[in-house]
Amino acid sequence: MKLARFLVNGSYHEGSLIAPDVLCDEAGREYSTDAVSFLPPVEPRTMIGLALNYKDHAQELSVALPAEPALFFKPLNTLVGHRGQVIYPQGIQYMHYENELAVVIGRRCRNVAEAEAFEVIRGYTIANELTIRDFVQNFYRPPVKAKGWDTFCPLGPYLVEGEIEDPHKLELRTYINGELRQCGNTQDMLRPIPALIAYITSFMTLEANDIILTGTPKGVSHIYPGDQMRLEIDGLGVLENTVVAEAATTSGEHI
């Protein structure tokens, strides 16, 4: 089942995909997917990212593989839905996409054994874990400024439940303005999903709808205002977002 959260004329709805381009809401009303505004498919309490979980990505960045899972928190202000705009901050040098399989937790859990990890998974979705490499160096660790900008985690379009037989056999593809720039497969994860869940829950409790971002393969490249990003993962659909330049602000301005 492919579940979605969306707006229609400003009204909030939850529903499921019942045909390739048709959503059905909680009252049985049907909408074309072109007529709705997608929200992230879940509301997590916590999002945990994983750096360098693909050997080829570490090689393209010329960095050593970590001895343990390199975790970071992705803040919730980064969330934006399918077709939402991603803001390109002023004055930066290198911003890139990261196509990642996102694991959605199904219930509160702690100290989960690897053999039982799939029992606590609700489903999967696509995440674009955007990063500014300007702020990954030196004292910018953990990478809050590199990864924590508003709109820096498009998520969706759907939460896919019960349809993925093996999340470690999914191809990922990223297109920028129609050009294929990134292609990989989740079978190449250095640390598979059960190992990640066991490691994380060994020291912290995960709640229902919390998200684990499982890393990205090689193929990241600079993006610019005006670029159209299209991320695909087998069985999960297509996540599309447009990059827009940050508007100039006045000193002391408040949101």
C-alpha positions in Angstrom: 0.0 0.0 0.0 1.2 3.5 -0.9 0.0 6.0 1.7 0.1 9.8 1.3 -0.6 13.0 3.2 -1.7 15.9 1.1 -3.6 19.2 0.8 -6.5 19.9 -1.5 -7.6 23.6 -1.7 -5.8 24.1 1.7 -7.6 21.2 3.4 -5.6 18.4 4.9 -6.2 14.8 3.9 -4.7 11.3 4.3 -5.1 8.6 1.7 -3.7 6.0 -0.5 -2.7 5.5 -4.1 -5.4 3.4 -5.8 -4.3 3.8 -9.4 -1.1 5.1 -11.0 -2.3 8.8 -10.8 -5.2 8.6 -8.5 -5.4 9.2 -4.7 -8.3 8.2 -2.5 -8.7 10.1 0.8 -10.1 9.1 4.2 -13.7 9.8 3.0 -13.4 7.8 -0.3 -13.0 10.9 -2.5 -10.7 10.5 -5.4 -8.2 13.1 -6.7 -5.7 13.2 -9.5 -2.1 13.3 -8.1 -1.6 16.4 -10.2 -4.4 18.2 -8.3 -3.0 17.8 -4.8 -0.1 19.3 -2.8 2.0 16.5 -1.3 3.2 16.7 2.3 5.9 14.4 3.7 4.1 11.1 4.1 4.8 10.8 7.8 5.5 13.2 10.7 8.6 11.8 12.5 9.7 12.8 16.0 13.4 12.1 15.0 15.3 11.6 11.8 18.7 9.9 12.0 21.1 10.1 9.1 23.9 7.8 8.2 27.1 9.1 6.5 29.3 7.0 4.3 27.2 3.8 4.1 28.3 3.1 0.5 32.0 2.4 -0.2 31.8 4.1 -3.7 30.5 7.3 -2.2 33.3 7.5 0.4 35.8 6.9 -2.5 34.3 9.8 -4.6 34.7 12.1 -1.6 38.2 10.8 -0.9 37.4 10.0 2.8 38.1 7.0 4.9 35.3 4.6 5.9 34.2 5.0 9.6 34.9 2.2 12.0 31.4 2.5 13.4 28.2 3.9 11.9 28.6 7.7 11.4 25.3 9.0 12.6 23.8 12.5 12.7 20.4 14.0 13.4 18.6 15.6 10.5 16.4 18.3 11.9 12.7 18.4 11.2 12.7 21.9 9.7 14.4 20.3 6.6 11.2 18.3 5.7 9.4 19.2 2.5 7.0 17.1 0.3 7.1 15.9 -3.2 7.1 18.8 -5.7 8.1 21.3 -2.9 10.8 23.8 -3.5 14.3 23.4 -2.1 16.1 26.6 -1.2 19.6 27.3 -2.5 21.2 29.5 0.2 23.1 32.7 -0.8 26.8 32.6 -1.1 27.5 28.9 -1.0 29.9 27.0 -3.3 28.8 23.4 -3.4 25.4 22.0 -2.7 24.3 18.5 -3.7 21.5 16.0 -3.6 21.7 12.5 -1.9 19.2 9.9 -3.0 18.5 7.7 0.1 16.2 4.8 1.1 14.4 6.1 4.2 13.3 3.5 6.7 10.1 4.4 8.7 9.8 2.8 12.2 6.5 1.3 13.1 6.4 1.2 16.9 8.4 2.2 19.9 11.4 0.0 20.2 14.7 -0.3 22.1 17.4 -3.0 22.1 16.2 -4.6 18.9 18.1 -7.7 17.8 19.1 -7.8 14.1 17.0 -10.9 13.6 13.9 -9.0 14.8 14.6 -5.6 13.1 12.1 -6.0 10.3 9.3 -6.5 12.9 9.7 -2.8 13.9 9.6 -1.4 10.4 6.5 0.3 9.2 7.6 0.9 5.6 9.9 2.8 3.3 10.0 6.1 1.4 12.5 8.2 -0.7 14.6 10.9 0.9 16.7 13.6 -0.7 19.2 14.3 2.0 20.7 17.6 0.7 24.1 18.7 1.8 26.3 21.8 1.5 29.9 20.6 1.4 31.2 24.1 2.3 30.3 23.3 5.9 31.4 19.6 6.2 35.1 20.5 7.0 37.0 21.2 10.2 34.9 22.6 13.1 31.5 22.0 11.2 31.2 18.6 12.8 28.6 17.3 13.5 27.3 18.6 10.2 24.4 20.6 11.4 25.1 23.6 9.2 25.9 21.4 6.2 22.6 19.5 6.4 20.2 21.5 8.5 18.9 24.2 6.2 15.2 24.6 5.7 13.8 22.4 2.9 17.0 20.2 2.9 15.1 16.9 3.2 12.4 16.3 0.6 10.5 13.1 1.5 8.0 11.0 -0.3 5.8 11.0 -2.2 4.5 7.9 -0.4 5.0 5.7 2.6 5.1 2.2 1.1 3.9 -0.5 3.4 4.0 -4.2 2.7 5.1 -4.1 -0.9 8.9 -4.3 -0.6 10.1 -7.9 -0.3 13.8 -7.0 0.1 14.9 -3.4 0.8 18.5 -4.5 0.0 17.7 -5.1 -3.7 16.4 -1.7 -4.8 18.0 0.4 -7.5 18.3 4.2 -6.9 18.5 6.7 -9.7 18.8 10.5 -9.6 18.2 12.8 -12.6 19.0 16.5 -12.7 17.2 18.3 -15.6 16.6 14.9 -17.2 20.3 13.8 -17.0 21.1 10.6 -15.1 23.7 11.6 -12.5 23.4 8.9 -9.8 22.7 5.2 -10.0 23.3 2.7 -7.3 21.7 -0.3 -5.5 20.8 -0.8 -1.8 22.6 -4.1 -2.0 25.8 -2.2 -1.7 25.1 -0.7 1.7 28.1 -1.3 4.0 25.7 -1.7 7.0 22.3 -3.2 6.2 19.1 -2.1 7.7 18.9 -4.7 10.5 22.4 -3.8 11.7 21.5 -0.1 11.7 18.3 -0.6 13.7 20.2 -2.8 16.2 23.0 -0.3 16.6 20.8 2.7 17.0 18.3 1.1 19.4 21.2 -0.2 21.5 21.5 3.3 23.0 18.2 5.2 22.2 14.5 4.5 21.9 12.9 4.9 18.5 9.2 5.9 18.2 6.6 5.2 15.5 7.3 7.2 12.3 10.9 7.9 13.3 13.1 7.8 10.2 16.5 6.3 9.5 18.2 7.7 6.4 20.4 4.9 5.1 23.1 6.7 3.1 23.7 7.4 -0.6 25.8 5.8 -3.3 28.3 7.6 -5.5 27.2 10.1 -8.1 26.6 13.4 -6.1 27.1 16.6 -8.0 26.6 20.3 -7.7 23.1 21.6 -8.2 21.9 25.2 -8.9 18.8 27.4 -8.7 16.4 26.3 -11.5 17.5 22.7 -11.5 14.8 20.0 -11.4 15.7 17.0 -9.2 14.0 13.6 -9.9 14.8 10.8 -7.5 13.6 7.2 -8.1 13.9 4.1 -6.0 12.4 0.8 -7.2 8.9 0.2 -5.8 8.7 3.5 -4.0 7.9 6.0 -6.8 9.4 9.2 -7.9 10.3 12.2 -5.7 10.6 15.5 -7.6 11.7 18.9 -6.4 12.8 22.2 -7.8 15.8 24.2 -6.6 15.1 27.9 -6.1 17.4 30.7 -5.0 17.1 32.1 -1.5 15.4 35.4 -1.4 17.4 38.4 -0.1 16.5 39.2 3.5 16.8 42.4 5.5 18.9 42.5 8.7 16.7 41.9 11.7 13.8 40.4 9.7 11.7 37.8 11.5 9.7 35.1 10.0 
